[in-house]
Amino acid sequence: MIAVVRSELYRSVSIISSWLALIGFAFVAALVGWFSKEAWSLFAGIGAFGIAVTVTAQHYQHRTMVLVLLNHPHRWRVLVAQCVSAAVLGTVLAAVSGVAVLLDDNAAHYRSTVLVAPVMAVFGTLCTAVVKHPMWLLGGVFAWLLFAEGLINRMEIGLPFASFAMASAGNVKALLFLLAWTGAAIPVAVWSVYRDVTSD
């Protein structure tokens, strides 16, 4: 298991598009952090989700997932390794992009966001294991944020991104909602990983 995690982390940091995505998401989140700590938290969560989608989807885009799964017959281990890799990158993104929030005497908010960001990254990895096409997934997430969470739910607790934003402010109930969404995605992602990936 450790070898799989190590190889996933190495692959994630050795591809230039991963660095570009990490720097891009971190820059946008840091820029927003100068104006509002709540907006920074939301962008840090979206960034953690986005970097997880980018890194995980590269396996499917470059057709390397077939080779990885042939090398590791226990496919759930590959999924766990991808989740750990995305969680590390999501934590780094939140920690680096929130320096402005930390310097503005918001240490508690910064700490809670950095601690919750890996959950959003894991959620992104699980969603990518199901959808596999990053443009479809990110487009769907944008529509979801705009309509389901923004217009219909009005960014109230209960849906994943709104729950992340509230959990990053220390709301334990919102964290439980986010964990429930992530937990619900696990069986679907495991089922999807065990399907034949050559047809994707």
Backbone as JSON, one array per atom type, in Angstrom:
{
  "sequence": "MIAVVRSELYRSVSIISSWLALIGFAFVAALVGWFSKEAWSLFAGIGAFGIAVTVTAQHYQHRTMVLVLLNHPHRWRVLVAQCVSAAVLGTVLAAVSGVAVLLDDNAAHYRSTVLVAPVMAVFGTLCTAVVKHPMWLLGGVFAWLLFAEGLINRMEIGLPFASFAMASAGNVKALLFLLAWTGAAIPVAVWSVYRDVTSD",
  "N": [[0.82, -1.21, 0.0], [1.93, 1.27, 0.8], [3.84, 1.62, -1.17], [2.23, 2.01, -3.4], [0.95, 4.42, -2.74], [3.21, 6.06, -2.63], [4.06, 5.97, -5.31], [1.88, 7.17, -6.56], [1.96, 9.76, -5.46], [4.44, 10.57, -6.44], [3.95, 10.5, -9.2], [2.01, 12.48, -9.32], [3.38, 14.85, -8.67], [5.24, 14.96, -10.64], [4.23, 15.61, -13.09], [3.65, 18.23, -15.25], [1.19, 19.54, -15.65], [-0.15, 19.06, -13.3], [1.28, 20.66, -11.51], [0.74, 23.16, -12.63], [-2.05, 23.3, -12.3], [-2.18, 23.18, -9.5], [-0.78, 25.52, -8.77], [-2.37, 27.43, -10.08], [-4.97, 27.11, -8.87], [-4.24, 27.65, -6.2], [-3.32, 30.29, -6.43], [-5.64, 31.72, -7.19], [-7.28, 31.19, -4.96], [-5.69, 32.36, -2.94], [-5.7, 35.03, -3.76], [-8.39, 35.7, -3.44], [-8.47, 35.38, -0.73], [-7.38, 37.69, 0.38], [-9.5, 39.41, 0.56], [-11.73, 38.18, 1.79], [-12.17, 35.84, 4.33], [-14.03, 33.79, 4.36], [-14.72, 33.49, 1.67], [-12.23, 32.7, 0.76], [-12.02, 30.19, 1.99], [-14.06, 28.77, 0.65], [-13.06, 28.85, -1.99], [-10.66, 27.54, -1.58], [-11.59, 25.0, -0.96], [-12.92, 24.34, -3.36], [-10.67, 24.43, -4.97], [-9.13, 22.33, -3.86], [-10.81, 20.2, -4.5], [-10.73, 20.49, -7.3], [-7.97, 20.09, -7.93], [-7.73, 17.46, -7.17], [-9.44, 16.24, -9.01], [-8.07, 16.86, -11.38], [-5.56, 15.55, -11.07], [-6.31, 12.87, -10.68], [-7.84, 12.31, -12.96], [-5.93, 12.34, -14.96], [-4.81, 9.82, -15.18], [-6.8, 8.43, -16.55], [-7.08, 9.95, -18.86], [-4.56, 9.71, -20.08], [-4.44, 7.03, -20.44], [-3.11, 5.42, -18.62], [-4.19, 4.16, -16.49], [-5.03, 1.55, -16.92], [-2.62, 0.12, -16.99], [-1.73, 0.58, -14.38], [-3.73, -0.69, -12.87], [-3.41, -3.3, -13.78], [-0.97, -3.85, -12.68], [-1.52, -3.73, -9.99], [-3.55, -5.78, -8.52], [-5.51, -5.52, -6.55], [-7.8, -3.35, -6.72], [-8.99, -1.45, -5.1], [-6.97, -0.57, -3.5], [-5.48, 1.06, -5.16], [-7.33, 3.1, -5.53], [-7.5, 4.08, -2.9], [-4.86, 4.98, -2.63], [-4.84, 7.03, -4.53], [-6.67, 8.73, -3.32], [-5.29, 9.44, -0.98], [-3.05, 10.73, -2.08], [-4.33, 12.9, -3.38], [-5.43, 14.12, -1.11], [-3.15, 15.0, 0.23], [-2.16, 16.87, -1.64], [-4.36, 18.63, -1.7], [-4.31, 19.58, 0.93], [-1.84, 20.91, 0.95], [-2.39, 22.89, -0.96], [-4.46, 24.37, 0.35], [-3.08, 25.18, 2.65], [-0.97, 26.76, 1.64], [-2.29, 28.71, 0.1], [-3.71, 30.11, 1.97], [-2.22, 31.96, 3.41], [-2.57, 34.73, 3.6], [-4.93, 34.9, 5.05], [-4.11, 33.74, 7.42], [-2.16, 35.58, 8.27], [-3.78, 37.67, 8.86], [-4.71, 37.44, 11.4], [-6.49, 35.25, 11.72], [-6.24, 32.61, 12.7], [-7.61, 30.36, 13.7], [-9.67, 29.95, 11.85], [-8.15, 29.52, 9.55], [-6.78, 27.17, 10.3], [-8.92, 25.32, 10.63], [-9.92, 25.22, 8.02], [-7.72, 24.21, 6.58], [-7.61, 21.7, 7.74], [-10.0, 20.54, 6.89], [-9.92, 20.61, 4.14], [-8.6, 18.29, 2.95], [-10.68, 16.4, 2.98], [-12.45, 17.33, 1.08], [-10.81, 17.04, -1.14], [-10.54, 14.27, -1.26], [-13.19, 13.63, -1.79], [-13.36, 14.73, -4.35], [-11.61, 13.01, -5.74], [-13.0, 10.58, -5.53], [-15.32, 11.21, -6.96], [-14.19, 11.59, -9.48], [-13.34, 9.03, -10.06], [-15.69, 7.92, -10.78], [-16.87, 9.55, -12.85], [-14.72, 10.25, -14.61], [-14.05, 11.87, -16.87], [-12.6, 14.91, -16.93], [-13.53, 17.47, -17.83], [-16.28, 17.13, -18.13], [-16.95, 16.53, -15.51], [-16.02, 18.81, -14.03], [-17.51, 20.79, -15.32], [-20.07, 19.9, -14.67], [-19.93, 20.21, -11.89], [-19.66, 22.99, -11.71], [-22.19, 23.78, -12.7], [-23.74, 22.53, -10.75], [-22.92, 23.95, -8.43], [-23.83, 26.5, -9.1], [-26.64, 26.26, -9.61], [-27.89, 24.16, -7.93], [-26.65, 24.46, -5.35], [-26.28, 27.23, -5.08], [-28.59, 28.8, -6.17], [-30.91, 27.23, -5.55], [-30.5, 25.94, -2.98], [-29.32, 28.02, -1.65], [-26.74, 28.22, -0.57], [-26.91, 26.95, 1.9], [-26.53, 24.71, 4.71], [-25.99, 21.23, 4.08], [-25.58, 20.41, 1.39], [-22.64, 19.4, -0.51], [-20.48, 21.41, -1.12], [-21.33, 23.78, 0.12], [-21.51, 22.78, 2.68], [-18.82, 22.24, 3.11], [-17.81, 24.87, 3.14], [-19.0, 25.85, 5.47], [-18.07, 24.01, 7.35], [-15.39, 24.6, 7.3], [-15.36, 26.85, 8.78], [-15.58, 25.92, 11.26], [-17.93, 24.58, 11.91], [-19.35, 21.83, 13.18], [-21.54, 20.2, 12.55], [-21.85, 20.72, 9.83], [-19.48, 19.61, 8.92], [-20.03, 16.92, 9.39], [-22.05, 16.51, 7.51], [-20.54, 16.87, 5.16], [-18.75, 14.73, 5.4], [-20.6, 12.69, 5.23], [-21.49, 12.94, 2.55], [-19.07, 12.34, 1.29], [-18.66, 9.74, 2.23], [-20.87, 8.49, 1.06], [-20.1, 8.54, -1.57], [-18.09, 6.66, -1.72], [-18.82, 3.76, -2.07], [-19.87, 3.89, -4.7], [-17.69, 4.8, -6.15], [-15.87, 2.7, -5.72], [-17.24, 0.6, -6.97], [-17.15, 1.62, -9.59], [-14.39, 1.64, -10.1], [-13.85, -1.07, -10.23], [-14.98, -1.74, -12.62], [-14.59, -2.4, -16.16], [-11.98, -0.63, -17.39], [-11.02, -0.25, -19.92], [-12.93, 0.36, -21.76], [-13.58, 2.99, -21.4]],
  "CA": [[0.0, 0.0, 0.0], [2.81, 2.44, 0.87], [4.47, 1.77, -2.49], [1.24, 2.57, -4.31], [0.79, 5.83, -2.37], [4.43, 6.76, -3.04], [4.07, 6.12, -6.77], [0.85, 8.16, -6.92], [2.47, 11.08, -5.12], [5.51, 10.9, -7.38], [3.33, 10.8, -10.49], [1.28, 13.74, -9.2], [4.28, 16.01, -8.66], [6.16, 14.92, -11.77], [3.52, 16.03, -14.3], [3.59, 19.7, -15.23], [-0.19, 20.02, -15.55], [-0.49, 19.03, -11.87], [1.86, 21.87, -10.92], [0.0, 24.32, -13.14], [-3.35, 23.31, -11.63], [-1.96, 23.51, -8.09], [-0.42, 26.94, -8.68], [-3.53, 28.22, -10.49], [-5.99, 27.09, -7.81], [-3.69, 28.33, -5.02], [-3.26, 31.73, -6.7], [-7.0, 32.27, -7.13], [-7.73, 31.14, -3.56], [-4.93, 33.35, -2.17], [-6.17, 36.34, -4.17], [-9.68, 35.91, -2.79], [-8.22, 35.43, 0.71], [-7.08, 39.06, 0.82], [-10.74, 40.15, 0.72], [-12.69, 37.51, 2.68], [-11.73, 34.52, 4.76], [-15.06, 32.82, 3.98], [-14.55, 33.24, 0.24], [-11.01, 31.91, 0.62], [-12.34, 28.82, 2.36], [-14.81, 28.15, -0.44], [-12.16, 28.66, -3.13], [-9.69, 26.5, -1.2], [-12.3, 23.72, -1.11], [-13.08, 24.09, -4.8], [-9.33, 24.13, -5.48], [-8.77, 20.97, -3.44], [-11.62, 19.33, -5.36], [-10.23, 20.6, -8.67], [-6.66, 19.45, -8.07], [-7.98, 16.02, -7.09], [-9.99, 15.85, -10.31], [-7.01, 16.96, -12.39], [-4.54, 14.51, -10.87], [-6.9, 11.53, -10.86], [-8.3, 12.13, -14.35], [-4.79, 12.16, -15.85], [-4.67, 8.38, -15.41], [-7.76, 8.01, -17.55], [-6.79, 10.67, -20.1], [-3.34, 9.18, -20.68], [-4.6, 5.58, -20.54], [-2.17, 4.7, -17.74], [-4.92, 3.46, -15.44], [-5.04, 0.11, -17.23], [-1.33, -0.42, -16.54], [-1.69, 0.62, -12.91], [-4.62, -1.73, -12.34], [-2.8, -4.6, -14.07], [0.14, -4.01, -11.75], [-2.07, -3.84, -8.63], [-4.84, -6.45, -8.7], [-6.49, -5.01, -5.58], [-8.07, -2.02, -7.27], [-9.35, -0.52, -4.04], [-5.73, 0.03, -3.0], [-5.16, 2.16, -6.07], [-8.26, 4.18, -5.21], [-7.06, 4.66, -1.63], [-3.62, 5.72, -2.89], [-5.21, 8.27, -5.21], [-7.31, 9.59, -2.32], [-4.23, 9.96, -0.1], [-2.29, 11.69, -2.88], [-5.16, 14.11, -3.54], [-5.56, 14.76, 0.2], [-1.89, 15.72, 0.48], [-2.13, 18.06, -2.52], [-5.4, 19.56, -1.23], [-3.82, 20.2, 2.16], [-0.8, 21.86, 0.55], [-3.05, 24.02, -1.62], [-5.13, 25.18, 1.35], [-2.08, 25.77, 3.55], [-0.2, 27.81, 0.95], [-3.15, 29.8, -0.37], [-4.34, 30.83, 3.09], [-1.26, 32.75, 4.18], [-3.15, 36.05, 3.87], [-5.91, 34.72, 6.13], [-3.33, 33.48, 8.63], [-1.51, 36.82, 8.68], [-4.83, 38.6, 9.28], [-5.16, 36.98, 12.74], [-7.6, 34.3, 11.63], [-5.55, 31.32, 12.8], [-8.58, 29.28, 13.92], [-10.34, 29.71, 10.56], [-7.12, 28.93, 8.68], [-6.53, 25.8, 10.74], [-10.06, 24.45, 10.34], [-10.0, 25.04, 6.57], [-6.65, 23.29, 6.18], [-7.95, 20.35, 8.21], [-11.17, 20.03, 6.17], [-9.61, 20.56, 2.71], [-8.36, 16.93, 2.44], [-11.94, 15.69, 2.78], [-12.96, 17.76, -0.23], [-9.95, 16.44, -2.16], [-10.94, 12.85, -1.35], [-14.49, 13.64, -2.48], [-13.06, 14.95, -5.76], [-11.04, 11.79, -6.3], [-14.07, 9.59, -5.63], [-16.19, 11.62, -8.07], [-13.47, 11.36, -10.72], [-13.34, 7.59, -10.32], [-16.99, 7.59, -11.38], [-17.11, 10.28, -14.1], [-13.48, 10.01, -15.38], [-13.76, 12.93, -17.83], [-12.53, 16.1, -16.08], [-14.35, 18.59, -18.3], [-17.67, 16.83, -17.78], [-17.1, 16.62, -14.06], [-15.9, 20.2, -13.58], [-18.68, 21.5, -15.83], [-21.2, 19.5, -13.83], [-19.75, 20.83, -10.57], [-19.99, 24.4, -11.86], [-23.65, 23.88, -12.77], [-24.24, 22.14, -9.42], [-22.69, 25.08, -7.53], [-24.65, 27.64, -9.5], [-28.08, 26.02, -9.49], [-28.32, 23.38, -6.76], [-26.19, 25.01, -4.08], [-26.45, 28.68, -5.03], [-29.94, 29.31, -6.37], [-31.96, 26.45, -4.88], [-30.2, 25.74, -1.56], [-28.82, 29.3, -1.14], [-25.52, 27.93, 0.17], [-27.22, 26.5, 3.25], [-25.93, 23.43, 5.07], [-26.63, 20.04, 3.55], [-24.94, 20.0, 0.14], [-21.21, 19.24, -0.19], [-19.62, 22.58, -1.14], [-21.79, 24.66, 1.19], [-21.12, 22.15, 3.94], [-17.39, 22.48, 3.27], [-17.6, 26.27, 3.52], [-19.38, 26.01, 6.87], [-17.17, 23.2, 8.17], [-14.11, 25.3, 7.39], [-15.5, 27.87, 9.82], [-15.66, 25.24, 12.55], [-19.25, 24.01, 12.13], [-19.21, 20.37, 13.25], [-22.67, 19.6, 11.83], [-21.53, 20.81, 8.41], [-18.44, 18.61, 8.66], [-20.69, 15.61, 9.32], [-22.71, 16.45, 6.19], [-19.5, 16.67, 4.16], [-18.28, 13.34, 5.55], [-21.67, 11.81, 4.72], [-21.39, 12.98, 1.09], [-17.86, 11.6, 0.9], [-18.92, 8.32, 2.5], [-21.82, 7.98, 0.07], [-19.41, 8.41, -2.85], [-17.13, 5.56, -1.68], [-19.24, 2.54, -2.76], [-20.04, 4.13, -6.13], [-16.34, 4.87, -6.72], [-15.3, 1.35, -5.71], [-17.92, -0.12, -8.05], [-16.66, 2.13, -10.85], [-13.0, 1.2, -10.28], [-13.84, -2.49, -10.58], [-15.48, -1.94, -13.97], [-13.57, -2.49, -17.2], [-11.61, 0.74, -17.75], [-10.6, -0.14, -21.32], [-14.04, 0.87, -22.57], [-13.79, 4.41, -21.12]],
  "C": [[0.86, 1.26, 0.0], [3.48, 2.69, -0.49], [3.5, 2.39, -3.48], [1.03, 4.06, -4.02], [2.0, 6.62, -2.84], [4.46, 6.99, -4.55], [3.03, 7.13, -7.23], [1.31, 9.58, -6.61], [3.57, 11.51, -6.1], [4.95, 11.28, -8.74], [2.65, 12.16, -10.44], [2.21, 14.95, -9.29], [5.24, 16.02, -9.84], [5.52, 15.34, -13.1], [3.27, 17.53, -14.22], [2.17, 20.23, -15.11], [-0.67, 19.99, -14.1], [0.04, 20.28, -11.18], [1.09, 23.11, -11.36], [-1.37, 24.43, -12.46], [-3.2, 23.72, -10.17], [-1.66, 25.0, -7.92], [-1.62, 27.82, -9.04], [-4.6, 28.28, -9.42], [-5.5, 27.83, -6.57], [-3.66, 29.84, -5.21], [-4.64, 32.36, -6.59], [-7.51, 32.3, -5.69], [-7.01, 32.19, -2.72], [-5.39, 34.77, -2.5], [-7.49, 36.68, -3.49], [-9.5, 36.06, -1.28], [-7.87, 36.8, 1.23], [-8.36, 39.83, 1.13], [-11.68, 39.51, 1.74], [-12.19, 36.12, 3.04], [-12.75, 33.45, 4.38], [-14.95, 32.47, 2.49], [-13.29, 32.43, -0.01], [-11.28, 30.44, 0.93], [-13.07, 28.09, 1.24], [-13.9, 27.88, -1.65], [-11.09, 27.62, -2.83], [-10.32, 25.12, -1.34], [-12.51, 23.36, -2.56], [-11.73, 23.75, -5.43], [-8.87, 22.74, -5.11], [-9.53, 19.93, -4.27], [-11.05, 19.31, -6.77], [-8.88, 19.94, -8.88], [-6.8, 17.94, -8.0], [-8.52, 15.49, -8.41], [-8.9, 15.83, -11.37], [-6.02, 15.81, -12.28], [-5.1, 13.12, -11.14], [-7.29, 11.29, -12.31], [-7.15, 11.92, -15.32], [-4.55, 10.68, -16.15], [-5.58, 7.91, -16.53], [-7.5, 8.69, -18.89], [-5.59, 10.07, -20.83], [-3.33, 7.66, -20.8], [-3.58, 4.81, -19.7], [-2.89, 3.92, -16.65], [-4.95, 1.96, -15.68], [-3.75, -0.54, -16.74], [-1.23, -0.46, -15.02], [-2.53, -0.5, -12.32], [-4.1, -3.13, -12.65], [-1.65, -4.9, -13.09], [-0.32, -4.22, -10.31], [-3.45, -4.48, -8.72], [-5.92, -6.01, -7.71], [-6.78, -3.55, -5.93], [-8.42, -1.01, -6.19], [-8.11, 0.13, -3.45], [-5.29, 1.2, -3.87], [-6.05, 3.36, -5.78], [-7.87, 4.87, -3.9], [-5.8, 5.49, -1.83], [-3.91, 7.04, -3.59], [-5.86, 9.25, -4.24], [-6.26, 10.22, -1.4], [-3.41, 11.01, -0.83], [-3.06, 13.0, -3.05], [-5.32, 14.86, -2.22], [-4.31, 15.55, 0.54], [-1.84, 17.0, -0.36], [-3.18, 19.1, -2.1], [-4.99, 20.28, 0.04], [-2.76, 21.25, 1.85], [-1.42, 23.1, -0.08], [-3.71, 24.94, -0.6], [-4.13, 25.89, 2.26], [-1.34, 26.93, 2.9], [-1.09, 28.99, 0.58], [-3.74, 30.63, 0.76], [-3.41, 31.67, 3.92], [-1.83, 34.12, 4.52], [-4.16, 35.98, 5.01], [-5.18, 34.51, 7.45], [-2.69, 34.76, 9.16], [-2.51, 37.86, 9.19], [-5.46, 38.18, 10.61], [-6.42, 36.14, 12.69], [-7.06, 32.88, 11.7], [-6.54, 30.17, 12.95], [-9.29, 28.93, 12.61], [-9.38, 29.05, 9.57], [-6.91, 27.46, 9.02], [-7.69, 24.88, 10.38], [-10.22, 24.22, 8.84], [-8.95, 24.06, 6.08], [-6.95, 21.86, 6.61], [-9.1, 19.73, 7.43], [-10.89, 19.87, 4.67], [-9.31, 19.15, 2.19], [-9.64, 16.13, 2.2], [-12.53, 16.05, 1.42], [-12.13, 17.17, -1.35], [-10.29, 14.96, -2.35], [-12.27, 12.74, -2.08], [-14.29, 13.85, -3.98], [-12.49, 13.72, -6.44], [-12.12, 10.73, -6.5], [-15.02, 9.93, -6.79], [-15.52, 11.36, -9.41], [-13.39, 9.88, -11.07], [-14.63, 7.15, -10.99], [-17.13, 8.25, -12.75], [-15.95, 10.14, -15.07], [-13.11, 11.09, -16.38], [-13.76, 14.27, -17.08], [-13.4, 17.26, -16.54], [-15.82, 18.38, -17.98], [-17.89, 17.03, -16.29], [-17.03, 18.06, -13.58], [-17.04, 21.06, -14.1], [-19.93, 21.18, -15.02], [-21.13, 20.12, -12.45], [-20.08, 22.31, -10.63], [-21.51, 24.6, -11.91], [-24.29, 23.55, -11.43], [-24.1, 23.3, -8.44], [-23.64, 26.23, -7.83], [-26.13, 27.42, -9.19], [-28.48, 25.33, -8.18], [-27.93, 24.06, -5.45], [-26.44, 26.51, -3.97], [-27.89, 29.14, -5.09], [-30.99, 28.56, -5.56], [-31.71, 26.37, -3.38], [-29.67, 27.0, -0.88], [-27.63, 29.13, -0.2], [-25.78, 27.62, 1.64], [-26.58, 25.13, 3.48], [-26.69, 22.28, 4.41], [-25.99, 19.52, 2.28], [-23.42, 20.13, 0.3], [-20.38, 20.52, -0.14], [-20.03, 23.6, -0.08], [-21.41, 24.09, 2.55], [-19.63, 22.32, 4.19], [-17.14, 23.91, 3.76], [-17.94, 26.49, 4.99], [-18.48, 25.2, 7.79], [-15.81, 23.87, 8.32], [-14.15, 26.44, 8.4], [-15.67, 27.24, 11.19], [-17.0, 24.62, 12.87], [-19.16, 22.49, 12.05], [-20.33, 19.67, 12.49], [-22.41, 19.62, 10.32], [-20.45, 19.81, 8.03], [-19.04, 17.22, 8.55], [-21.43, 15.44, 7.99], [-21.68, 16.18, 5.09], [-18.95, 15.25, 4.21], [-19.32, 12.36, 5.04], [-21.66, 11.79, 3.19], [-20.19, 12.17, 0.6], [-18.06, 10.1, 1.11], [-19.88, 7.71, 1.49], [-21.16, 7.78, -1.29], [-18.48, 7.19, -2.89], [-17.63, 4.31, -2.4], [-19.42, 2.71, -4.27], [-18.67, 4.17, -6.81], [-15.69, 3.49, -6.77], [-15.92, 0.51, -6.81], [-17.36, 0.31, -9.41], [-15.22, 1.68, -11.14], [-12.92, -0.26, -10.7], [-14.47, -2.79, -11.94], [-14.32, -1.99, -14.94], [-13.22, -1.08, -17.67], [-11.2, 0.87, -19.2], [-11.7, 0.43, -22.21], [-14.26, 2.36, -22.38], [-13.06, 5.29, -22.08]]
}
